[in-house]
Amino acid sequence: MAITAAMVKELRETSGAGMMDAKKALTETNGDMEAAIDWLRTKGLAKAAKKADRVAAEGLIGVAVDAGRGVAIEINSETDFVAKNADFQSLVREITKIALETGESVEVVKAADLNGETVEQVLTNAIARIGENMTFRRMHMLEGDSVVSYVHNSAAEGMGKIGVLVALKGDAAKAQEIGKQFAMHIAATNPLSLSEATLDPTVVERELQVQTAKALEENATSAKPKPEQVIHNNIIPGRMKKFLAENTLLGQAFVINPDLTVEQAAKEAGVEITGYARVAVGEGIEKKEEDFAAEVAKTMAGA
């Protein structure tokens, strides 16, 4: 397939690779973006990329917690200016409260009553009043013995650009105290999963394929190649262990005390993390196409 400037730009932004490397990766993989990222990684030209980084949406995450139950909702707007609007923030606060009380799904909350109208109708009215499109995009519910919340980049009480919920077992006071720290950790590190057991097997398999290809290629070009048995029995398992430690919450080094993993820090505090949710504005919404720099066009035309 034809490799466009837009594709090269997206791959550069996602992987951090150079322009020519990005174009070559796309050419080698026939334009498959994920395969191109893996190709770059096997060559040591890119780090693992998370789709959540490729976003372009404004709005707010609303968070609320009550009696072992927490909710995080996302309401999008077209511009950040509207996200700072007091009218919009009031709307997010009211819908978050209803979601906490009635929330089974976005559809259920949209049909719920808000001052005599459905939430969906109130949103429609707000669109007409504020003059910008808005979308109640998603919500996450979390339940546990204790549920703690945290909002990063707060715009107002209980809302901001990133909302985190953490469910814990154990002493309620201790859970509240350290739970806030765990929530801040999650906001900063964005783990893929709670533990290895809950990590998507396809993610693990893809990483294994990348690390295997990378290790074999590095070994083949090394001045002193190791026996292939060493690569498969030591190098690759070591790299996979590192991947799991870096990408599962319980395996990550605790940002407040990197000498401990999050799991160890929880045990020391006498609590257990049973679940979490991290919701960021615009997560998973692909960027719109835009005009590209002359540098990109020139490179594509001359290559």
Disulfide bonds with the S-S distance in Angstrom:
none
